[in-house]
Amino acid sequence: MDLGLKNRTAIVCAASRGLGYATARELAAEGARVVICARGDDRLQAARQAIIAETGADVRAVAADLATREGIEAVAHAVETAFGPADILVNNTGGPPSGPFESLGWDKWQAATDNLLRSTVELTRRVLPGMRERKWGRILNVTSITVKQPVDGLMLSNSLRAAVTGFSRTLATEVARDGVTVNCILPGFTNTERVAHLNAATAEREGVRVETVQARTEAQIPMGRIGEPREFAALAAFLVSARASYITGQSVAVDGGWIRALY
Ligand code: NAD
């Protein structure tokens, strides 16, 4: 299937590793020109080089903290100067800390809100006018299976990704007639550093081995295994493609069947 991504310009946020990296690589392999960002520079540059080596695509990297106004501006500026207006925006960022309500004070809620919700809102604000003007655009927000079935102990993620979902669904209707789609993609448990980190935190909190936590997670997944980032990236690429032109306002999971809800 030709996804119609050749020469499209994409921003993929938080792409030095994990789900963002896999998505950027997939879009580059489909012929898109890609700007990737993350906070640190070394790992980001290594990610850029790896994607270029594998796909031969034109990939640019910008170090930016998406939880800040300057970071948002840096990403928007980088894409405009490198390639011109963005056709595709994949909003993604690092996950917030886990922990129950009492462990999360004012500052942690503020930081998580800036990181997860404000980054999505503000980067969208920067690129959306151009998409509407050109009557083509794709906005894809990475949320989580927690929006359909909250995961115990992930208070910040459970709460703020629901806010991103409300934002996405509302915006989808506002821009639908301009050829711009707005969707969410919901990763289930996927093999990245984030999951290794969460498993280690859970193991320490409960005083059990990491392998025990992993086995418990796998037992909840009908497929009996956690996902691979490339399995997530395959759907991400489709949802931002020309082929997904009539799909908007949706939240689609890649979770091996973990969510038990009917829709
Ligand atoms: P990861 O920790 O492996 O990678 C996160 C990326 O975000 C890195 O590139 C990091 O540099 C970047 N980043 C972090 N904070 C940033 C900031 N303020 N500005 C710019 N870049 C920043 O995480 P992942 O597993 O790839 O997950 C991506 C998102 O999906 C996270 O929000 C995570 O919570 C969510 N998610 C992941 C899973 C999973 O199983 N992997 C499941 C559900 C949801």
Residues whose N, C-alpha, C, O or C-beta is under 5 A from the ligand:
A	BS01	NAD	A14 A15 S16 R17 G18 L19 G20 C37 A38 R39 A64 D65 L66 A67 T93 G94 G95 V142 T143 S144 I145 P187 G188 F189 T190 T192 E193 R194 V195
